[in-house]
Amino acid sequence: MLPSIDGFMASSAQSVFANARFEASRKRVSQATAARWFNHVASHIKPTAEKFCKAETKGRASFDSNVRLEIDHHANQRNTCFIYIKGKPIILMTMPILRAM
């Protein structure tokens, strides 16, 4: 079970997604540049995200806060998702979304 979000967070996410649908295409960067950018940002986000997760799930001893951040090189659409593979939490970002950032 994931921590719940409040109405403000849900509204903010809806706004971001709605605006993204109507944005003009951005200049795409190379896959190598996108991967370097992702790895740099992920290295800064991961410790903070894990600390937040542990604080939010304190008291749930079996909860795994060691989330892997990975690039999905196979998808051809801009997307990101949170999934579990073999019980391990993973956040995937597709290469198309990274190349458009």
DAURHU-V109415 format. One record per run of one state. SS is the DSSP state (a for helix, b for strand, c for the rest). FROM is the first residue (numbers start at 1). LEN is the number of residues. If there is no record, write none. Layout:
SS:FROM:LEN + SS:FROM:LEN
This chain:
c:1:6 + a:7:16 + c:23:8 + a:31:26 + c:57:11 + b:68:5 + c:73:7 + b:80:6 + c:86:2 + b:88:7 + a:95:5 + c:100:2
